[in-house]
Amino acid sequence: MRHDKQALACLLCITILLALAGCARVLGARAKQDNMEFTLNPDGQGYTLAAYKNTASQTVLSIPEEFNEKPVTAIGEMAIQNCDDLLKIEIGANLAEAAALGADKAEYLGKPGVCPVCRSRNFYVNDDPKETICVVCGVVGELIVKDGSMEFSVPDEQLEHAHTMMPGKMHHMDDMYRIETELNEHKKSEEYKARMQKYKSFITASRP
């Protein structure tokens, strides 16, 4: 009986090792290969490189042309970060073909989300729903309930203010400079000094 249990345990271990022997392992909608993670596109026809960890300080990243017998067609926005050692990224024909289409024919392959610009679901809702702000990319639009689901409608003129795009980054930088300048000027006022003194007098340190 003891030998039977040992044989069964060995067989179970071998089965597990064989299951893990492949270079890829599927984790729900996300799968791993070496130090790369892929997500299945919503259409189920290809994969997106979702994350890459350069644990070996490699200088070249070679993105495979296919994963799980399906084409790799996109690179996630935050897939490659904190990889200062990388000097070159090699892509397959599928990624090159997708890049050649141009931005006007590009399709979003991530989760649907709500914001049509950054796909965020985080908003600052004003009293007027037409002045709802996406807290991620900063565009102002209108929240609409349509067919039982929430939609965020953004006018075209707001796109240049999105923080995810270069014009929006410049606008955001100007806003930060303006706010910091106004704050520094306000710190020189007697009103600011009086308030700060009031707060300092009221707040006292305590020991637990």
C-alpha positions as CSV (number, residue, x, y, z in Angstrom):
1,M,0.0,0.0,0.0
2,R,2.8,2.4,0.9
3,H,4.6,1.8,-2.4
4,D,1.3,2.3,-4.3
5,K,0.9,5.7,-2.5
6,Q,4.5,6.7,-3.4
7,A,4.0,5.7,-7.0
8,L,0.8,7.7,-7.2
9,A,2.5,10.7,-5.7
10,C,5.3,10.4,-8.2
11,L,2.9,10.1,-11.0
12,L,1.0,13.2,-9.8
13,C,4.3,15.2,-9.6
14,I,5.3,14.1,-13.1
15,T,1.9,15.2,-14.4
16,I,2.2,18.6,-12.8
17,L,5.8,19.0,-14.1
18,L,4.6,18.1,-17.6
19,A,1.8,20.7,-17.4
20,L,4.3,23.3,-16.4
21,A,7.0,22.3,-18.9
22,G,5.6,24.5,-21.6
23,C,7.0,27.9,-22.0
24,A,3.6,29.5,-21.7
25,R,1.0,29.2,-19.0
26,V,-2.5,30.6,-19.3
27,L,-3.8,32.7,-16.4
28,G,-7.4,33.5,-17.3
29,A,-7.4,36.1,-20.1
30,R,-3.6,36.7,-19.5
31,A,-0.8,34.3,-20.4
32,K,2.9,34.3,-19.8
33,Q,5.9,33.4,-21.9
34,D,9.3,33.7,-20.3
35,N,9.4,37.3,-19.0
36,M,6.5,38.6,-21.2
37,E,2.8,38.6,-20.5
38,F,0.1,38.6,-23.2
39,T,-3.6,39.3,-23.1
40,L,-6.1,37.9,-25.6
41,N,-7.6,40.6,-27.8
42,P,-11.4,41.1,-27.4
43,D,-12.0,39.6,-30.9
44,G,-10.1,36.5,-29.8
45,Q,-8.0,36.6,-33.0
46,G,-4.7,37.8,-31.6
47,Y,-2.7,38.8,-28.6
48,T,-1.3,42.1,-27.1
49,L,2.0,42.3,-25.2
50,A,0.7,43.5,-21.8
51,A,3.8,43.5,-19.7
52,Y,7.5,42.8,-19.9
53,K,10.0,42.5,-17.1
54,N,13.6,42.8,-18.0
55,T,14.9,40.8,-15.1
56,A,18.2,39.8,-16.8
57,S,19.1,43.3,-17.9
58,Q,18.9,42.3,-21.6
59,T,19.6,45.0,-24.2
60,V,17.4,43.5,-26.9
61,L,13.7,42.6,-26.6
62,S,12.4,40.2,-29.3
63,I,8.6,40.2,-29.4
64,P,7.4,37.0,-31.0
65,E,5.3,37.1,-34.2
66,E,2.9,34.6,-32.7
67,F,1.7,33.5,-29.3
68,N,-0.4,30.4,-28.6
69,E,-0.7,30.0,-32.4
70,K,-2.2,33.5,-32.8
71,P,-0.6,36.7,-34.1
72,V,0.8,39.3,-31.7
73,T,-0.8,42.5,-33.1
74,A,-0.3,45.1,-30.4
75,I,1.9,46.4,-27.6
76,G,0.2,47.7,-24.4
77,E,0.7,51.3,-23.5
78,M,2.4,50.4,-20.2
79,A,3.9,47.1,-21.4
80,I,7.5,48.3,-21.6
81,Q,8.5,50.4,-18.7
82,N,11.5,50.6,-16.2
83,C,13.6,48.9,-18.9
84,D,16.6,51.3,-19.0
85,D,18.9,48.6,-20.3
86,L,16.9,48.0,-23.5
87,L,18.7,49.3,-26.6
88,K,16.6,47.7,-29.3
89,I,13.1,46.2,-29.7
90,E,12.6,43.6,-32.4
91,I,9.0,43.1,-33.7
92,G,7.4,40.5,-35.9
93,A,5.6,41.0,-39.2
94,N,2.2,41.2,-37.6
95,L,3.2,44.2,-35.4
96,A,4.9,45.9,-38.3
97,E,1.8,45.5,-40.4
98,A,-0.4,47.0,-37.7
99,A,2.0,49.9,-37.2
100,A,2.0,50.6,-41.0
101,L,-1.8,51.1,-40.9
102,G,-1.3,54.5,-39.3
103,A,-3.1,56.1,-36.3
104,D,-6.3,56.9,-38.3
105,K,-6.9,53.2,-38.9
106,A,-5.7,51.9,-35.5
107,E,-8.2,50.0,-33.3
108,Y,-8.2,49.9,-29.6
109,L,-7.7,46.3,-28.5
110,G,-7.9,46.6,-24.7
111,K,-10.9,46.5,-22.3
112,P,-13.9,48.6,-23.4
113,G,-13.8,51.0,-20.5
114,V,-16.0,54.1,-20.5
115,C,-13.7,57.0,-21.5
116,P,-13.2,56.8,-25.3
117,V,-9.8,58.4,-25.0
118,C,-8.0,56.5,-22.2
119,R,-10.6,53.8,-21.4
120,S,-10.8,54.9,-17.7
121,R,-13.8,54.4,-15.5
122,N,-12.9,57.1,-13.0
123,F,-14.7,60.4,-13.4
124,Y,-15.4,63.7,-11.5
125,V,-19.1,64.4,-11.9
126,N,-20.1,68.0,-11.7
127,D,-23.6,69.3,-11.0
128,D,-23.9,69.6,-14.8
129,P,-23.4,66.1,-16.3
130,K,-22.2,67.8,-19.5
131,E,-19.1,69.0,-17.6
132,T,-18.0,65.5,-16.3
133,I,-14.2,65.2,-16.2
134,C,-12.2,62.0,-16.8
135,V,-9.6,62.1,-13.9
136,V,-7.1,60.1,-15.9
137,C,-6.8,62.0,-19.2
138,G,-8.5,65.2,-18.2
139,V,-11.0,65.5,-21.1
140,V,-14.4,67.1,-20.3
141,G,-17.5,65.4,-21.7
142,E,-21.0,64.2,-20.9
143,L,-22.1,61.1,-19.1
144,I,-25.0,59.4,-20.9
145,V,-27.1,56.4,-19.9
146,K,-27.8,54.5,-23.1
147,D,-29.5,51.0,-23.3
148,G,-28.9,50.5,-19.6
149,S,-25.1,51.2,-19.8
150,M,-23.1,54.3,-19.1
151,E,-21.4,56.2,-22.0
152,F,-19.0,59.1,-21.9
153,S,-19.4,61.4,-24.9
154,V,-16.4,63.6,-25.6
155,P,-16.5,66.4,-28.2
156,D,-13.6,66.4,-30.8
157,E,-12.3,69.8,-29.6
158,Q,-11.5,68.2,-26.2
159,L,-9.1,65.6,-27.7
160,E,-6.2,68.1,-27.8
161,H,-6.6,68.5,-24.0
162,A,-6.2,64.7,-23.2
163,H,-3.1,64.1,-21.0
164,T,-2.4,60.9,-22.9
165,M,-1.6,62.9,-26.1
166,M,1.3,65.3,-26.7
167,P,-0.9,68.5,-27.1
168,G,-2.7,67.6,-23.9
169,K,0.6,67.0,-22.0
170,M,1.6,70.6,-23.0
171,H,-1.7,72.0,-21.8
172,H,-1.3,70.0,-18.6
173,M,2.2,71.4,-18.1
174,D,0.9,75.0,-18.6
175,D,-1.8,74.4,-16.1
176,M,0.6,73.1,-13.5
177,Y,2.9,76.1,-14.1
178,R,0.0,78.5,-13.7
179,I,-1.3,76.9,-10.5
180,E,2.2,76.7,-8.9
181,T,2.8,80.4,-9.9
182,E,-0.5,81.5,-8.4
183,L,0.2,79.5,-5.2
184,N,3.7,81.0,-4.7
185,E,2.2,84.5,-5.1
186,H,-0.6,83.7,-2.7
187,K,2.0,82.5,-0.1
188,K,3.3,86.1,0.0
189,S,-0.1,87.5,1.0
190,E,-0.9,88.4,4.6
191,E,-4.1,86.3,4.4
192,Y,-2.0,83.2,3.7
193,K,0.4,83.9,6.5
194,A,-2.4,84.5,8.9
195,R,-4.1,81.2,8.0
196,M,-0.9,79.2,8.3
197,Q,-0.2,80.7,11.7
198,K,-3.8,79.8,12.8
199,Y,-3.3,76.2,11.6
200,K,0.1,75.9,13.3
201,S,-1.4,77.2,16.6
202,F,-4.4,74.8,16.4
203,I,-2.5,71.7,15.4
204,T,-0.3,70.2,18.1
205,A,1.8,67.1,18.2
206,S,0.6,64.2,20.4
207,R,2.1,61.0,21.5
208,P,0.3,57.6,21.3
